[in-house]
Amino acid sequence: MVLEYKFLGRDKLVKGYTYPIKRGDLDVSLERAGVTKLRFVAFSYNHKYRNESTFLSSRMLGEAYTSGGWTDRSPYIIISAVPAEISP
């Protein structure tokens, strides 16, 4: 079964930065891990909020009550760019 999710794309990178994983490798890893539900995947470079130790951000949100009532949430993954020299 192929995991389906919305792909939000990749931010353009500045020189010296790269993404630590390729989308195809991420897909294989998610499939091997048995992930069945994922809202979206995005590759992000945000120079405003750069933290050199952060390269993977994921949120695992379940069903939740908000001011508007109950909502069904699903997990998403944001891959953050890292300096090329630490990527391997």
Legacy VTK file of the C-alpha trace (Angstrom):
# vtk DataFile Version 3.0
C-alpha trace
ASCII
DATASET POLYDATA
POINTS 88 float
0.000 0.000 0.000
1.411 3.380 -1.027
1.246 6.110 1.602
-0.555 9.134 0.191
0.021 12.647 1.479
0.105 16.199 0.210
3.599 17.335 -0.807
4.043 21.039 -0.059
7.306 21.288 -1.960
10.822 22.450 -1.156
12.080 25.879 -0.232
14.953 27.168 -2.338
18.222 26.744 -0.462
21.095 29.155 -0.031
24.626 28.030 -0.841
26.077 25.693 1.774
22.772 24.139 2.871
21.086 20.902 1.884
18.226 18.689 2.971
19.384 15.720 5.093
17.111 13.195 3.358
15.676 12.781 -0.115
11.929 12.528 -0.523
12.170 9.032 -2.023
14.234 7.783 0.929
11.728 9.334 3.341
8.863 7.574 1.544
10.631 4.218 1.794
11.325 4.756 5.504
7.724 5.700 6.231
6.454 2.672 4.341
8.843 0.332 6.193
7.719 1.848 9.502
4.103 1.066 8.654
2.895 4.672 8.593
-0.642 4.693 7.210
-1.794 8.269 7.701
0.122 11.458 6.994
-1.318 14.869 6.181
1.671 16.460 4.458
5.426 16.563 3.982
7.375 19.761 3.385
11.046 20.618 2.942
11.819 23.940 4.563
14.625 26.454 4.879
13.766 29.251 7.253
16.737 31.502 7.896
14.741 33.530 10.434
14.339 30.613 12.803
17.492 28.631 12.068
18.616 26.321 14.810
21.654 24.346 13.680
20.673 21.348 15.817
17.165 21.058 14.353
16.821 19.181 11.096
13.569 17.262 11.440
10.360 18.634 12.799
7.265 16.518 13.023
3.942 16.994 14.701
1.803 14.050 15.658
-1.620 15.515 16.314
-4.563 13.299 17.135
-8.221 14.080 17.506
-8.555 17.284 19.509
-11.145 19.650 20.888
-10.772 23.249 19.760
-12.984 26.293 20.137
-14.804 25.181 16.997
-15.468 21.657 18.263
-13.825 18.307 17.662
-11.356 18.095 14.810
-9.578 15.165 13.277
-5.890 15.905 13.015
-3.230 13.867 11.340
0.560 13.915 11.574
2.815 15.872 9.283
6.555 16.087 8.700
8.691 19.114 7.964
12.277 18.450 6.914
14.533 21.427 7.671
17.685 22.278 5.749
21.043 21.783 7.443
24.582 22.935 6.661
25.949 20.665 3.914
28.987 19.656 5.957
26.839 17.983 8.649
24.305 16.394 6.303
26.067 13.018 5.851
LINES 1 89
88 0 1 2 3 4 5 6 7 8 9 10 11 12 13 14 15 16 17 18 19 20 21 22 23 24 25 26 27 28 29 30 31 32 33 34 35 36 37 38 39 40 41 42 43 44 45 46 47 48 49 50 51 52 53 54 55 56 57 58 59 60 61 62 63 64 65 66 67 68 69 70 71 72 73 74 75 76 77 78 79 80 81 82 83 84 85 86 87
